[in-house]
Amino acid sequence: MMQRLRSECGQSVLITVFFMAVLLGAVALTLDVSDWYREQRQAQATADAAALAGAQALPNDPAQAMTLAQQYADANGGGVAAADITLRNDFVPHDTVKVNVTRSAPGFFAKIFSIASVSVRANAAARADVPQEVNGAAPIVVNKLHPLLSGPGCPCFHVETTLPLGKDGAPGAFSLVTLDPDASHGTGLTAVWLKDGFDGYLGLGDYISDSGASFNGNDVKAALDSRMNTELLFPVYDTLTGGGVNAQYHIIGWVAFHLDGYTKNKCNDYDLQGYFTRVIWDGIQSDSNKHLPDFGVYSVAIVN
């Protein structure tokens, strides 16, 4: 009788059952927590993409920016009310859009612990700014004094104009620059840069005139044909110094040109027909406001 009372076999079973229940509960809760983290990552992806979508319209159309951000968020899981989209003035008025996402992530196993759901939150801000570096530029330069860039109320966009290409004020300067100082100059490389844009990021500063290239070649004509009815990104310069192989353009910004056509002029160079336009372009923004000249080219990026 006393031996039976002192037996601990029953207690071992109870302890085992208790710890098994705790272990199963912990595993179940871990599965729910993993789902909540996944939902949070999805919410962050929605916030990032919605902010980037909205920034496409900044800083010129704040209302459209908020509409685009809302539309993108609604199409990708929601969790964004109108009050969750706000605008900031980082460098210029209405250059940044911020999006807050709040979603309810249901719990399945966590209901054992009376946790039906949790709220996951994410936020992101995206800014539109004039880039200090751009990718995919073409080697044709435009003078900042062009009437549609410097005239009253300009830059002026979607106004048909002609860009006469050829000698532009310095011996050996023909509106063409070499975008890679280590590359061999020549018409072939000019054609590649016209067709595909320069493969890499280019900053502002001095660029050497490409005196070894010209517009008079079948490869350049073919390159221009391939870019018809598209936008090319041209460097904008304020000064041209030197001459020949030492001629240098000082690049201060970038402008997008929609190419409608071209004709050969009496000097066997080309005149480009088209118009300047606003674009969102692949570029790198500055971390600070450098007050760069604004010719309608912007890049967008996630910011703090």
For each residue, the residues with C-beta under 8 A, 3 or more apart:
1: 4 5
2: 5 6
3: 6 7
4: 1 7
5: 1 2
6: 2 3
7: 3 4 10
8: 11 12
9: 12 13
10: 7 13 14
11: 8 14 15
12: 8 9 15 16
13: 9 10 16 17
14: 10 11 17 18
15: 11 12 18 19
16: 12 13 19 20
17: 13 14 20 21
18: 14 15 21 22
19: 15 16 22 23
20: 16 17 23 24
21: 17 18 24 25
22: 18 19 25 26
23: 19 20 26 27
24: 20 21 27 28
25: 21 22 28 29 109 112 113
26: 22 23 29 30
27: 23 24 30 31
28: 24 25 31 32 108 109 110 112
29: 25 26 32 33 109 110 112 113
30: 26 27 33 34
31: 27 28 34 35 108 109
32: 28 29 35 36 107 108 109 110 115
33: 29 30 36 37
34: 30 31 37 38
35: 31 32 38 39 105 107 108
36: 32 33 39 40 105 107 118 120
37: 33 34 40 41
38: 34 35 41 42
39: 35 36 42 43 103 105 120
40: 36 37 43 44 105 120 121 122
41: 37 38 44 45
42: 38 39 45 46 77
43: 39 40 46 47 77 79 101 102 103 120 121 122
44: 40 41 47 48 101 122 124
45: 41 42 48 49 76
46: 42 43 49 50 72 73 76 77 79 80 101 122
47: 43 44 50 51 73 99 100 101 122 123 124
48: 44 45 51 52 124 126 302
49: 45 46 52 53 72 76
50: 46 47 53 54 69 70 72 73 76 80 85 99 101 124
51: 47 48 54 55 69 97 98 99 124 125 126 302
52: 48 49 55 56 126 300 302
53: 49 50 56 68 69 71 72
54: 50 51 57 58 65 66 68 69 72 85 97 99 126
55: 51 52 58 65 96 97 126 127 128 300
56: 52 53 65 68 128 280 300
57: 54 60 61 62 64 65 68
58: 54 55 61 62 65 87 94 95 96 97 127 128 298 300
59: 62 92 93 94 95 128
60: 57 278
61: 57 58 64 65
62: 57 58 59 65 66 87 94
63: 66 67
64: 57 61 67 68
65: 54 55 56 57 58 61 62 68 69 87 94 97
66: 54 62 63 69 70 82 85 87 97
67: 63 64 70 71
68: 53 54 56 57 64 65 71 72
69: 50 51 53 54 65 66 72 73 80 85 97 99
70: 50 66 67 73 74 80 82 85
71: 53 67 68 74 75
72: 46 49 50 53 54 68 69 75 76
73: 46 47 50 69 70 76 77 78 79 80 99 101
74: 70 71 78 80
75: 71 72
76: 45 46 49 50 72 73
77: 42 43 46 73 103
78: 73 74 103
79: 43 46 73 101 102 103
80: 46 50 69 70 73 74 84 85 99 100 101 102
81: 84
82: 66 70 85
83: 86
84: 80 81 99 100 101 102
85: 50 54 66 69 70 80 82 97 98 99 100
86: 83 97 98
87: 58 62 65 66 94 96 97 98
88: 95 96 97 98 125 127
89: 92 93 94 95 96
90: 95 96 127 129 289 303
91: 95 127 129 289
92: 59 89 95 289
93: 59 89
94: 58 59 62 65 87 89
95: 58 59 88 89 90 91 92 127 128 129
96: 55 58 87 88 89 90 125 126 127 128 303
97: 51 54 55 58 65 66 69 85 86 87 88 125 126
98: 51 85 86 87 88 123 124 125
99: 47 50 51 54 69 73 80 84 85 123 124 125
100: 47 80 84 85 121 122 123
101: 43 44 46 47 50 73 79 80 84 121 122 123
102: 43 79 80 84 119 120 121
103: 39 43 77 78 79 119 120 121
104: 117 118 119 120
105: 35 36 39 40 117 118 119 120
106: 116 117
107: 32 35 36 110 111 115 116 117 118
108: 28 31 32 35 111
109: 25 28 29 31 32 112
110: 28 29 32 107 113 115 116
111: 107 108 114 115 116
112: 25 28 29 109
113: 25 29 110
114: 111
115: 32 107 110 111 118
116: 106 107 110 111
117: 104 105 106 107
118: 36 104 105 107 115
119: 102 103 104 105
120: 36 39 40 43 102 103 104 105
121: 40 43 100 101 102 103
122: 40 43 44 46 47 100 101
123: 47 98 99 100 101
124: 44 47 48 50 51 98 99 302
125: 51 88 96 97 98 99 302 303 304
126: 48 51 52 54 55 96 97 300 301 302 303
127: 55 58 88 90 91 95 96 285 300 301 303
128: 55 56 58 59 95 96 280 298 299 300
129: 90 91 95 285 286 298 299 301
130: 253 285 292 293 294 297 298 299
131: 134 254 281 283 284 285 297 298 299
132: 203 204 283 284 285 286 290 292
133: 201 202 203 283 284
134: 131 137 201 202 233 254 281 282 283 284 297 299
135: 197 198 199 200 201 202 281 282 283
136: 196 197 198 199 233 281 282
137: 134 179 193 197 198 202 233 234 235 254
138: 193 194 197 198 232 233 234
139: 176 177 178 179 190 193 194 198 210 213
140: 163 165 175 176 194 232 234 235 272
141: 168 175 176 177 207 234 235 236 237 249 251
142: 146 149 163 234 235 236 237 255 257
143: 146 149 168 236 237 238
144: 149 150 236 237 238 252 253 293
145: 149 150
146: 142 143 149 150 161 163
147: 150 151 154 161
148: 151 154 155 156 159 161 276
149: 142 143 144 145 146 154 155 156 236 255 276 295
150: 144 145 146 147 154
151: 147 148 154 156
152:
153: 156
154: 147 148 149 150 151
155: 148 149 255 276 294 295 296
156: 148 149 151 153 159 276
157: 275 276 277 278 296
158: 275 276 277
159: 148 156 275 276
160: 260 273 274 275
161: 146 147 148 273 274 275 276
162: 271 272 273
163: 140 142 146 257 271 272 274
164: 265 269 271
165: 140 174 175 176 215 269 270 271 272
166: 174 175 215 265 267 269
167: 173 174 267
168: 141 143 173 174 175 240
169: 173 240
170: 173 209 240 241 242 243 247
171: 243 244 247
172: 209 211 243 244 245 247
173: 167 168 169 170 209 211 240 243 247 249
174: 165 166 167 168 209 210 211 213 214 215 269
175: 140 141 165 166 168
176: 139 140 141 165 190 209 210 213 214 215
177: 139 141 207 208 209 210 235 249 251
178: 139 181 183 185 189 207 208 209 210
179: 137 139 183 193 198 202 207
180: 183 189 198 200
181: 178 208
182:
183: 178 179 180 189
184: 189
185: 178 189 210 211 212 213
186: 189 190 212 213
187: 190 191 212 213 214 217 219 220
188: 191 192 219
189: 178 180 183 184 185 186 192 193 213
190: 139 176 186 187 193 194 210 213 220 223
191: 187 188 194 195 217 219 220 222 223
192: 188 189 195 196 223
193: 137 138 139 179 189 190 196 197 198
194: 138 139 140 190 191 220 223 224 227 232
195: 191 192 222 223 226 227
196: 136 192 193 199
197: 135 136 137 138 193 232 233
198: 135 136 137 138 139 179 180 193 202
199: 135 136 196
200: 135 180
201: 133 134 135 283 284
202: 133 134 135 137 179 198 235
203: 132 133
204: 132 251 252 253 292
205: 250 251
206: 248 249 250 251
207: 141 177 178 179 235 237 248 249 251
208: 177 178 181 245 246 247 248
209: 170 172 173 174 176 177 178 240 242 245 247 248 249
210: 139 174 176 177 178 185 190 213
211: 172 173 174 185 244 245 247
212: 185 186 187
213: 139 174 176 185 186 187 189 190 210
214: 174 176 187 217 220 269
215: 165 166 174 176 220 268 269 270
216: 220 264 268 269
217: 187 191 214 220 221
218: 221 222
219: 187 188 191 222 223
220: 187 190 191 194 214 215 216 217 223 224 270
221: 217 218 224 225
222: 191 195 218 219 225 226
223: 190 191 192 194 195 219 220 226 227
224: 194 220 221 227 228 259 262 270 272
225: 221 222 228
226: 195 222 223
227: 194 195 223 224 230 232 259
228: 224 225 259 260 261
229: 258 259 260
230: 227 258 259
231: 256 257 258 259 277 279
232: 138 140 194 197 227 256 257 259
233: 134 136 137 138 197 254 255 256 257 279 281 297
234: 137 138 140 141 142 254 255 256 257
235: 137 140 141 142 177 202 207 249 251 253 254
236: 141 142 143 144 149 251 252 253 254 255 293 295
237: 141 142 143 144 207 240 249 250 251 252
238: 143 144 250 252
239: 249 250
240: 168 169 170 173 209 237 247 248 249 250
241: 170 247 248 250
242: 170 209 246 247 248
243: 170 171 172 173 246 247
244: 171 172 211 247
245: 172 208 209 211
246: 208 242 243
247: 170 171 172 173 208 209 211 240 241 242 243 244
248: 206 207 208 209 240 241 242
249: 141 173 177 206 207 209 235 237 239 240
250: 205 206 237 238 239 240 241
251: 141 177 204 205 206 207 235 236 237
252: 144 204 236 237 238 292 293
253: 130 144 204 235 236 292 293 294 295 297
254: 131 134 137 233 234 235 236 281 283 295 297
255: 142 149 155 233 234 236 276 295 296 297
256: 231 232 233 234 276 277 278 279 281 296 297
257: 142 163 231 232 233 234 272 274 275 276 277
258: 229 230 231 274 275 276 277
259: 224 227 228 229 230 231 232 262 272 273 274
260: 160 228 229 273 274 275
261: 228 272 273 274
262: 224 259 270 271 272 273
263: 270 271 273
264: 216 268 269 270 271
265: 164 166 268 269 270 271
266:
267: 166 167
268: 215 216 264 265
269: 164 165 166 174 214 215 216 264 265
270: 165 215 220 224 262 263 264 265
271: 162 163 164 165 262 263 264 265
272: 140 162 163 165 224 257 259 261 262
273: 160 161 162 259 260 261 262 263
274: 160 161 163 257 258 259 260 261
275: 157 158 159 160 161 257 258 260
276: 148 149 155 156 157 158 159 161 255 256 257 258 295 296
277: 157 158 231 256 257 258 296
278: 60 157 256 296 297 298
279: 231 233 256 296 297 298
280: 56 128 298 299 300
281: 131 134 135 136 233 254 256 297 298 299
282: 134 135 136 299
283: 131 132 133 134 135 201 254 297 298 299
284: 131 132 133 134 201 299
285: 127 129 130 131 132 299 301
286: 129 132 289 290 292
287:
288:
289: 90 91 92 286
290: 132 286
291:
292: 130 132 204 252 253 286
293: 130 144 236 252 253
294: 130 155 253
295: 149 155 236 253 254 255 276
296: 155 157 255 256 276 277 278 279
297: 130 131 134 233 253 254 255 256 278 279 281 283
298: 58 128 129 130 131 278 279 280 281 283
299: 128 129 130 131 134 280 281 282 283 284 285
300: 52 55 56 58 126 127 128 280
301: 126 127 129 285
302: 48 51 52 124 125 126
303: 90 96 125 126 127
304: 125
